[in-house]
């Protein structure tokens, strides 16, 4: 039986008689995090203070930081909090991240992604490394 942090997948995935496929929500969150941070301009995910503290206590939490996953039936909605590098067009970076996250989750899990909502939490500036 799946807990509230897991989803049982039945549509589109072949299972043996009596078998099932179960994904923990942390699996979906990790896929979303990695797919978002692949995009040029996305520096990192931004978590809450509670996530930052629990990340110190548990190394596993780092890959789900800044990601919230909601699951309903065989569909999922993902909310991301991102940090973007200064100088990039925010709308373009966010659109690319949305597309990449959606494609990665659908390809890897077979779940339908109903939405990928992105909240830009901060912009970072590159530090000058070569002062003349």
Secondary structure, 3 states (H helix, E strand, C coil): CCCCCEEEECCCCCCCCCCCEEEEHHHHHHHHHHHHHCCCCEEEECCCHHHHHHHHHCHHHHHCCCEEEEEECCEEEEEEEEEEECCCCHHHHHHHHHHHHHHHHHHHHCCEEEEEEEEEEEEECCCCCCCC
